């Protein structure tokens, strides 16, 4: 799913709401910025390291990539920022964090962008005409495509999410739902009861089994004991569910 639209219509909010809904449903989710993910992948040393790093992004059931950061500040797409970094137009404003990821100082980057872009245009003009042009051409930056869901559509999605959240909260209060911790505690209790009951069988029947050599009688004794254990576990689980 790709959410496209002008700034301020709620694309990031919708993405976060979808991620939250997936978490509620029990799925794994990774939320990252496009700039951070691409810088992280670009910093990997060799194809094997890149393949291992890619698994971090494809392992979750849902990956949310948000296009925010310096690209949004300038109203351009992330590829334009990456191109400026590769060409050297952004250099002094770049720094790496403890994990080796590139961080951009937005104020310094604005100055570099303006200065180096104008210098590049002047050099281009000098190459084509033999002398520097009297006036540099204005820089035109690509903008996001003004398409995608409308504000009313985004608002409707948000309201639907809030309604579902309210319903979940109501069901929790009405005890229609059971918490995960309660289920785990009950499962642990039942498993422990089963273990203890099965381990007690030899102590109860060893003397009885030693007194007979009839295979049919041995079979009947074991069936009786296992049936008794299973019935006790079933009764215990039913009582625990009532409480």
PAZAPA-4460 file (N, C-alpha, C; in steps of 0.05 Angstrom, whole numbers, plus 32768, in hexadecimal, padded with zeros to 4 digits):
% residues 243
    n_x    n_y    n_z   ca_x   ca_y   ca_z    c_x    c_y    c_z   seq   type   mol
   8011   7FE8   8000   8000   8000   8000   8012   8019   8000     1      X     A
   800C   802C   7FEE   801B   8045   7FED   8007   805C   7FF1     2      X     A
   800C   806D   8005   7FFC   8084   800A   8009   809C   7FFE     3      X     A
   7FFB   80A9   7FEB   8006   80C0   7FDC   7FF4   80D8   7FE0     4      X     A
   7FFF   80EF   7FE5   7FEF   8107   7FE8   8000   811E   7FF1     5      X     A
   7FF6   8136   7FF0   8005   814E   7FF8   800A   814E   8016     6      X     A
   801C   8160   801F   8023   8161   803B   800A   8169   804C     7      X     A
   8008   815C   8063   7FF4   8165   8077   7FDA   8157   8075     8      X     A
   7FD6   8143   8063   7FBC   8136   8061   7FB9   811E   8073     9      X     A
   7FCF   8116   8080   7FCD   8100   8094   7FD8   80E6   808A    10      X     A
   7FEA   80E6   8077   7FF5   80CC   806D   8004   80BD   8084    11      X     A
   8015   80CB   8092   8024   80BE   80A8   8011   80B4   80BE    12      X     A
   7FFC   80C4   80C4   7FE9   80BC   80D8   7FDB   80A2   80D0    13      X     A
   7FD2   80A1   80B7   7FC5   8088   80AD   7FD8   8070   80AF    14      X     A
   7FF1   8074   80A7   8005   805E   80A9   8008   8055   80C5    15      X     A
   800A   8067   80D8   800D   8060   80F4   7FF4   8051   80FE    16      X     A
   7FDD   805A   80F6   7FC4   804D   80FF   7FC2   8031   80F4    17      X     A
   7FCA   802D   80DB   7FCA   8012   80CF   7FDE   8000   80DE    18      X     A
   7FF5   800B   80E5   8009   7FFC   80F4   7FFF   7FF4   810F    19      X     A
   7FF1   8007   811C   7FE6   8001   8137   7FD1   7FEC   8135    20      X     A
   7FC0   7FED   8120   7FAB   7FD9   811C   7FB8   7FBD   8118    21      X     A
   7FCE   7FBC   8109   7FDC   7FA3   8105   7FE7   7F98   811F    22      X     A
   7FF2   7FA9   8130   7FFC   7FA0   8149   7FE6   7F95   815B    23      X     A
   7FCF   7FA2   815B   7FB8   7F99   816B   7FB0   7F7D   8161    24      X     A
   7FB2   7F78   8147   7FAB   7F5E   813C   7FC0   7F49   8140    25      X     A
   7FD7   7F50   814D   7FEB   7F3D   8154   8001   7F3A   813F    26      X     A
   8003   7F4C   812C   8018   7F4B   8118   8031   7F5C   8121    27      X     A
   8048   7F55   8116   8060   7F64   811B   8062   7F7B   8107    28      X     A
   806B   7F92   8111   806C   7FAB   8101   8087   7FB9   8105    29      X     A
   8092   7FC3   80F0   80AA   7FD4   80F1   80A4   7FEF   80E4    30      X     A
   80A7   8005   80F3   80A3   8020   80E8   80BE   802E   80E5    31      X     A
   80C4   8038   80CD   80DD   8045   80C8   80D9   805C   80B4    32      X     A
   80ED   806E   80B3   80ED   8083   80A0   80FB   807A   8087    33      X     A
   80F2   8083   8070   80FE   807B   8056   811C   8083   8056    34      X     A
   8122   809B   8060   813E   80A4   8060   814F   8092   8071    35      X     A
   8145   808B   8089   8155   807A   809B   8159   805E   8090    36      X     A
   8144   8053   8084   8146   8038   8079   815A   8038   8061    37      X     A
   8159   804B   804F   816B   804B   8038   8187   8051   8040    38      X     A
   818B   8063   8054   81A6   8068   805D   81B1   8050   806B    39      X     A
   81A0   8042   807A   81A9   802A   8088   81B2   8014   8074    40      X     A
   81A2   8010   805F   81A9   7FFC   804B   81C2   8005   803C    41      X     A
   81C4   801E   8035   81DC   8028   8026   81F5   8025   8036    42      X     A
   81F3   8025   8051   820B   8024   8062   8216   8007   8064    43      X     A
   8207   7FF3   805A   8210   7FD8   805D   8228   7FD2   804B    44      X     A
   823B   7FC2   8055   8254   7FBD   8047   8252   7FA2   8039    45      X     A
   824A   7FA3   801F   824A   7F8B   800F   822E   7F7E   800D    46      X     A
   822A   7F6D   7FF9   8210   7F61   7FF4   8206   7F4F   800B    47      X     A
   8218   7F41   8018   820F   7F30   802E   8204   7F40   8046    48      X     A
   8212   7F55   804C   8209   7F66   8062   81EE   7F74   805A    49      X     A
   81EC   7F7B   8041   81D3   7F88   8038   81BC   7F74   8039    50      X     A
   81C1   7F5B   8032   81AC   7F46   8033   81A3   7F41   804F    51      X     A
   81B6   7F41   8062   81AF   7F3D   807E   819F   7F55   8089    52      X     A
   81A7   7F6D   8080   8199   7F84   808A   817D   7F86   807E    53      X     A
   8179   7F7D   8065   815F   7F7D   8059   814B   7F6C   8068    54      X     A
   8155   7F56   8074   8144   7F44   8083   8137   7F53   809B    55      X     A
   8145   7F67   80A6   8139   7F76   80BC   811F   7F84   80B3    56      X     A
   811E   7F8C   809A   8108   7F9C   8090   80F1   7F8A   8084    57      X     A
   80F8   7F72   807C   80E4   7F60   8070   80D9   7F4C   8084    58      X     A
   80E7   7F49   809B   80DE   7F36   80AF   80C3   7F3C   80BC    59      X     A
   80BD   7F56   80C3   80A2   7F5C   80CF   808B   7F57   80BB    60      X     A
   8074   7F51   80C7   805D   7F4D   80B6   8054   7F67   80A7    61      X     A
   805B   7F7E   80B3   8054   7F98   80A7   806B   7FAB   80AA    62      X     A
   8073   7FB6   8093   8089   7FCB   8093   807C   7FE5   808B    63      X     A
   807F   7FF9   809C   8075   8014   8096   808D   8026   8091    64      X     A
   808E   8031   8078   80A4   8044   8071   8098   805F   806D    65      X     A
   80A0   8072   807E   8095   808D   807C   80A9   80A0   806F    66      X     A
   80A0   80B0   805C   80B1   80C3   804D   80B1   80DE   805B    67      X     A
   80C1   80DF   8071   80C3   80F8   807F   80E1   80FF   8083    68      X     A
   80E7   8117   808C   8102   811E   808F   8109   8136   807E    69      X     A
   8122   8137   8075   812B   814F   8066   811D   8151   804C    70      X     A
   8116   813A   803F   8108   813C   8026   80ED   814A   8029    71      X     A
   80DF   8144   803E   80C5   8152   8042   80C9   816F   8049    72      X     A
   80DF   8176   8057   80E5   8192   805E   80E7   81A3   8044    73      X     A
   80F4   8197   8030   80F8   81A6   8017   80E1   81A2   8003    74      X     A
   80CE   8190   800A   80B8   818B   7FF7   80C0   817B   7FDF    75      X     A
   80D4   8169   7FE2   80DD   8158   7FCC   80DD   813B   7FD5    76      X     A
   80E2   8129   7FC2   80E2   810D   7FC9   80FE   8105   7FD3    77      X     A
   80FF   80ED   7FE0   8118   80E5   7FED   812E   80E0   7FD9    78      X     A
   8128   80D7   7FC1   813C   80D1   7FAD   814C   80EA   7FA5    79      X     A
   813F   8101   7FA6   814D   811A   7FA0   8162   8121   7FB5    80      X     A
   815B   811B   7FCE   816E   811F   7FE4   8185   810B   7FE1    81      X     A
   8180   80F2   7FDB   8195   80DE   7FD7   81A7   80E6   7FC0    82      X     A
   819C   80F1   7FAB   81AC   80FA   7F94   81BE   8111   7F9C    83      X     A
   81B4   8124   7FAC   81C4   813A   7FB6   81DB   8131   7FC7    84      X     A
   81D6   811C   7FD7   81EC   8111   7FE8   8201   8104   7FD7    85      X     A
   81F9   80F4   7FC3   820C   80E6   7FB2   821C   80F9   7FA1    86      X     A
   8210   810F   7F98   821E   8122   7F87   822F   8136   7F97    87      X     A
   822D   8135   7FB2   823D   8146   7FC3   8231   8161   7FC8    88      X     A
   8218   8166   7FBF   820C   8180   7FC6   8205   8182   7FE3    89      X     A
   8200   816B   7FF0   81FD   816A   800D   8214   815B   8019    90      X     A
   8225   8169   8028   823D   815C   8033   8242   8165   804F    91      X     A
   8245   8180   8053   824B   818A   806E   8234   8186   8081    92      X     A
   821C   8183   8077   8204   8180   8089   81FF   8163   8091    93      X     A
   8210   8151   8087   820C   8134   808D   821D   812B   80A4    94      X     A
   8212   8119   80B4   8221   810D   80CA   8215   80F1   80CE    95      X     A
   8225   80DF   80DA   821C   80C4   80DF   8218   80C0   80FD    96      X     A
   8202   80B2   8104   81FD   80AC   8120   820D   8094   8129    97      X     A
   8207   808B   8142   8216   8074   814D   8213   805B   813D    98      X     A
   81FD   8058   812F   81F8   8040   811F   8201   8043   8102    99      X     A
   820F   805A   80FC   8219   805E   80E1   8204   8069   80CE   100      X     A
   81ED   8071   80D7   81D8   807B   80C5   81DD   8099   80C1   101      X     A
   81D7   80A2   80A8   81DB   80BE   80A1   81C5   80CF   80AE   102      X     A
   81CD   80E5   80BB   81BB   80F9   80C5   81C0   8113   80B7   103      X     A
   81AB   8123   80B1   81AD   813C   80A3   81A6   8153   80B5   104      X     A
   81B8   8166   80B7   81B2   817F   80C6   81A2   8191   80B2   105      X     A
   8188   8195   80B7   8177   81A2   80A3   817F   81BF   809D   106      X     A
   8188   81CE   80B1   8190   81EA   80AD   81A9   81EC   809B   107      X     A
   81BD   81DC   80A2   81D5   81DB   8092   81CF   81D1   8076   108      X     A
   81BD   81BD   8074   81B7   81B1   805A   81A9   81C5   8048   109      X     A
   8198   81D6   8054   818B   81EB   8043   81A0   81FE   8037   110      X     A
   81B4   8205   8047   81C8   8217   803D   81D9   820A   8027   111      X     A
   81E0   81F0   802C   81F0   81E1   8018   81E0   81DD   7FFE   112      X     A
   81C6   81D7   8002   81B6   81D2   7FEB   81B4   81EA   7FD8   113      X     A
   81B0   8201   7FE5   81AE   821A   7FD5   81C9   8221   7FC8   114      X     A
   81DE   8220   7FD8   81F8   8228   7FCE   8202   8215   7FB8   115      X     A
   8201   81FB   7FBE   820D   81E8   7FAB   81FC   81E4   7F92   116      X     A
   81E2   81E7   7F95   81D0   81E6   7F7D   81D5   81FD   7F6B   117      X     A
   81D8   8215   7F75   81DD   822C   7F64   81F9   822A   7F57   118      X     A
   820D   8220   7F66   8227   821C   7F5B   8227   8208   7F44   119      X     A
   8217   81F3   7F48   8215   81DE   7F33   8208   81EA   7F1A   120      X     A
   81F4   81FB   7F1D   81E7   8207   7F06   81F9   821A   7EF8   121      X     A
   820A   8229   7F07   821C   823C   7EFA   8231   822D   7EEA   122      X     A
   823B   8216   7EF6   824F   8206   7EE7   8243   81FA   7ECE   123      X     A
   822A   81F2   7ED0   821C   81E7   7EB8   821A   81FC   7EA2   124      X     A
   8213   8215   7EAA   8210   822A   7E96   822B   8232   7E8A   125      X     A
   8241   8232   7E9A   825B   8238   7E90   8264   8223   7E7C   126      X     A
   825E   820B   7E81   8266   81F5   7E6F   8258   81F7   7E54   127      X     A
   823F   81FE   7E54   822F   81FE   7E3B   8233   8218   7E2B   128      X     A
   823A   822F   7E37   823C   8248   7E28   8258   8253   7E27   129      X     A
   826B   8248   7E37   8286   8252   7E37   828A   8268   7E4C   130      X     A
   8275   8272   7E58   8278   8286   7E6E   8262   8283   7E81   131      X     A
   8266   828E   7E99   8252   828B   7EAE   823A   829C   7EA7   132      X     A
   8222   8291   7EAA   820A   82A1   7EA5   8207   82B7   7EB9   133      X     A
   81F9   82CC   7EB0   81F6   82E3   7EC2   81E4   82DC   7ED9   134      X     A
   81D2   82CA   7ED5   81BF   82C3   7EEA   81B9   82A5   7EE9   135      X     A
   81BB   8299   7F01   81B6   827C   7F02   8199   8276   7EFF   136      X     A
   8193   8260   7EF3   8178   8258   7EEF   816B   8250   7F0A   137      X     A
   8153   8256   7F0E   8146   824E   7F28   8145   822F   7F2A   138      X     A
   8148   8226   7F42   8146   8209   7F47   8129   8201   7F4C   139      X     A
   8121   81ED   7F3D   8106   81E3   7F40   8107   81C7   7F4C   140      X     A
   80FB   81C4   7F63   80FB   81AB   7F72   80E2   819B   7F6C   141      X     A
   80E5   8181   7F68   80CD   8170   7F64   80BD   816F   7F7E   142      X     A
   80A4   816F   7F7B   8092   816D   7F92   8082   8153   7F92   143      X     A
   8076   814D   7FA9   8066   8135   7FAA   804D   8138   7F98   144      X     A
   8045   8121   7F8E   802E   8121   7F7C   8014   8127   7F8C   145      X     A
   8005   813C   7F85   7FED   8142   7F95   7FD6   812F   7F8E   146      X     A
   7FD9   8117   7F97   7FC4   8103   7F92   7FC1   80F2   7FAA   147      X     A
   7FAE   80DF   7FA9   7FAA   80CD   7FC0   7F91   80D3   7FCF   148      X     A
   7F8F   80C8   7FE7   7F76   80CA   7FF7   7F72   80E7   7FFF   149      X     A
   7F59   80F0   7FFF   7F52   810B   8007   7F52   810D   8026   150      X     A
   7F50   8126   8030   7F4F   812A   804D   7F37   811C   8059   151      X     A
   7F20   811D   804C   7F08   8111   8057   7F0B   80F2   8058   152      X     A
   7F18   80E7   8044   7F1D   80CA   8044   7F30   80C3   805B   153      X     A
   7F45   80D2   805F   7F58   80CD   8075   7F4A   80D0   8090   154      X     A
   7F38   80E4   8092   7F29   80E8   80AB   7F17   80D0   80B0   155      X     A
   7F0A   80C6   809B   7EF8   80AF   809F   7F08   8096   80A8   156      X     A
   7F20   8092   809E   7F30   807B   80A6   7F38   807E   80C4   157      X     A
   7F3F   8097   80CC   7F46   809C   80E7   7F2E   8097   80FA   158      X     A
   7F16   809F   80F2   7EFF   809B   8103   7EF9   807D   8105   159      X     A
   7EFD   806E   80EF   7EF8   8051   80F1   7F0C   8044   8104   160      X     A
   7F24   804D   8103   7F38   8042   8116   7F31   8048   8133   161      X     A
   7F28   8061   8138   7F20   8068   8154   7F08   8057   815D   162      X     A
   7EF5   8052   814B   7EDE   8042   8152   7EE6   8025   8159   163      X     A
   7EF9   801A   814A   7F02   7FFF   8150   7F11   7FFE   816A   164      X     A
   7F21   8013   8170   7F30   8014   8189   7F1C   8015   81A0   165      X     A
   7F07   8026   819D   7EF3   8029   81B2   7EE5   800E   81B7   166      X     A
   7EDF   7FFF   81A2   7ED2   7FE5   81A5   7EE3   7FD2   81B4   167      X     A
   7EFE   7FD1   81AD   7F10   7FBF   81BC   7F11   7FC6   81D9   168      X     A
   7F12   7FE0   81E0   7F13   7FE9   81FC   7EF9   7FE0   820A   169      X     A
   7EE2   7FE3   81FC   7EC9   7FDB   8208   7EC8   7FBD   820E   170      X     A
   7ED2   7FAD   81FB   7ED1   7F90   81FF   7EE4   7F88   8215   171      X     A
   7EFA   7F96   8218   7F0C   7F90   822E   7EFE   7F96   8249   172      X     A
   7EF0   7FAD   824B   7EE3   7FB4   8263   7ECB   7FA1   8269   173      X     A
   7EBE   7F98   8253   7EA7   7F85   8257   7EB0   7F69   825B   174      X     A
   7ECB   7F64   825A   7ED7   7F4A   825E   7ECE   7F36   8248   175      X     A
   7EC9   7F41   8230   7EC4   7F30   8219   7EDF   7F25   820E   176      X     A
   7EF5   7F34   8214   7F0F   7F2B   820C   7F1F   7F23   8224   177      X     A
   7F33   7F11   8220   7F44   7F08   8235   7F60   7F12   822F   178      X     A
   7F6E   7F1C   8244   7F89   7F26   8240   7F9C   7F0F   823A   179      X     A
   7FB1   7F15   822B   7FC5   7F02   8223   7FD3   7EF6   823C   180      X     A
   7FD8   7F07   8250   7FE5   7EFE   8269   7FD4   7EEA   8277   181      X     A
   7FBA   7EEE   8278   7FA8   7EDA   8286   7FA8   7EBF   8277   182      X     A
   7FA8   7EC0   825C   7FA9   7EA8   824D   7FC3   7E99   8252   183      X     A
   7FD9   7EA7   8252   7FF3   7E9A   8256   7FF4   7E8E   8272   184      X     A
   7FEA   7E9C   8286   7FEB   7E92   82A2   7FDA   7E79   82A4   185      X     A
   7FC2   7E78   8297   7FB1   7E61   8299   7FBD   7E49   828A   186      X     A
   7FCA   7E4F   8273   7FD7   7E39   8264   7FEE   7E2D   8274   187      X     A
   7FFD   7E3E   8281   8013   7E34   8292   8009   7E23   82A8   188      X     A
   7FF2   7E2B   82B5   7FE7   7E1C   82CB   7FDD   7E00   82C1   189      X     A
   7FD0   7E00   82AA   7FC6   7DE6   829F   7FDD   7DD4   8298   190      X     A
   7FF1   7DDE   828C   8008   7DCE   8284   8016   7DC2   829C   191      X     A
   8018   7DD2   82B1   8025   7DC8   82CA   8014   7DB2   82D7   192      X     A
   7FF9   7DB6   82D6   7FE8   7DA1   82E1   7FEB   7D87   82D1   193      X     A
   7FED   7D89   82B6   7FF0   7D71   82A5   800A   7D63   82AB   194      X     A
   801F   7D73   82AE   8039   7D67   82B4   8039   7D58   82CF   195      X     A
   802E   7D64   82E4   802D   7D57   82FE   801C   7D3E   82FE   196      X     A
   8005   7D40   82F0   7FF3   7D29   82EF   8000   7D11   82E1   197      X     A
   800E   7D16   82CB   801A   7D01   82BB   8032   7CF5   82CB   198      X     A
   8041   7D05   82D9   8058   7CFB   82E8   804F   7CEB   8300   199      X     A
   8036   7CEE   830A   802C   7CDF   8320   8022   7CC3   8319   200      X     A
   801E   7CBE   82FF   8013   7CA4   82F6   8025   7C8D   82FF   201      X     A
   803F   7C8E   82F9   8050   7C77   8301   804E   7C70   831F   202      X     A
   804D   7C85   8330   804C   7C7F   834D   8032   7C71   8355   203      X     A
   801C   7C77   8346   8003   7C6B   834D   8000   7C4E   8343   204      X     A
   800B   7C48   832C   8005   7C2F   831F   801D   7C1C   831E   205      X     A
   8034   7C23   8328   804C   7C12   8326   8047   7BF7   8334   206      X     A
   803C   7BF8   834C   8037   7BDE   835B   8022   7BCD   834D   207      X     A
   800E   7BDB   8342   7FF8   7BCC   8335   8003   7BBF   831B   208      X     A
   8014   7BCD   830D   801F   7BC2   82F4   8032   7BAB   82FA   209      X     A
   8041   7BAD   8310   8054   7B98   8317   8046   7B7E   831F   210      X     A
   802D   7B80   8327   801E   7B69   8330   8011   7B59   8319   211      X     A
   8013   7B63   8301   8006   7B55   82EB   8019   7B53   82D3   212      X     A
   8015   7B3D   82C4   8024   7B3A   82AB   8012   7B38   8293   213      X     A
   7FF8   7B3F   8298   7FE4   7B3E   8282   7FE5   7B59   8273   214      X     A
   7FEC   7B57   8259   7FEF   7B6F   8249   7FD5   7B7F   8247   215      X     A
   7FBE   7B70   8245   7FA4   7B7E   8243   7F9E   7B8D   825D   216      X     A
   7FA5   7B81   8274   7FA0   7B8E   828E   7FB1   7BA7   8291   217      X     A
   7FCB   7BA5   8288   7FDD   7BBC   8288   7FD1   7BD3   8278   218      X     A
   7FC7   7BCC   8260   7FBB   7BE0   824E   7FA4   7BED   825C   219      X     A
   7F92   7BDE   8269   7F7B   7BE9   8276   7F83   7BFC   828D   220      X     A
   7F98   7BF4   829B   7FA1   7C05   82B1   7FAB   7C20   82A7   221      X     A
   7FBB   7C1F   8291   7FC6   7C38   8286   7FB0   7C4A   827A   222      X     A
   7F9C   7C3D   826D   7F86   7C4D   8262   7F76   7C5A   8278   223      X     A
   7F72   7C4B   828E   7F63   7C56   82A5   7F72   7C6F   82B1   224      X     A
   7F8C   7C6C   82B4   7F9B   7C82   82C0   7F9C   7C9B   82AF   225      X     A
   7FA1   7C97   8295   7FA3   7CAE   8283   7F87   7CBB   8280   226      X     A
   7F72   7CAB   827F   7F57   7CB6   827E   7F51   7CC7   8297   227      X     A
   7F59   7CBD   82AE   7F55   7CCC   82C7   7F64   7CE7   82C6   228      X     A
   7F7D   7CE6   82BD   7F8D   7CFF   82BB   7F80   7D13   82A9   229      X     A
   7F77   7D0A   8291   7F6B   7D1C   827D   7F51   7D28   8287   230      X     A
   7F41   7D18   8295   7F28   7D22   82A0   7F2C   7D37   82B6   231      X     A
   7F41   7D31   82C7   7F47   7D45   82DC   7F51   7D5F   82D0   232      X     A
   7F61   7D5D   82BA   7F6B   7D76   82AD   7F54   7D85   82A0   233      X     A
   7F41   7D76   8294   7F2A   7D83   8287   7F19   7D91   829B   234      X     A
   7F13   7D84   82B2   7F03   7D90   82C7   7F11   7DA9   82D2   235      X     A
   7F2C   7DA7   82D6   7F3B   7DBE   82E1   7F3B   7DD5   82CE   236      X     A
   7F3E   7DD0   82B4   7F3D   7DE6   82A0   7F22   7DF3   829F   237      X     A
   7F0C   7DE2   82A1   7EF2   7DED   82A0   7EEC   7DFF   82B8   238      X     A
   7EF5   7DF6   82D0   7EF1   7E07   82E8   7F01   7E21   82E6   239      X     A
   7F1A   7E1F   82DB   7F2A   7E37   82D8   7F1E   7E4B   82C5   240      X     A
   7F11   7E41   82B0   7F04   7E52   829C   7EEC   7E61   82A9   241      X     A
   7EDE   7E53   82BB   7EC6   7E5F   82C8   7ECF   7E75   82DA   242      X     A
   7EE6   7E73   82E7   7EF0   7E87   82F9   7EFF   7E9D   82EA   243      X     A
***
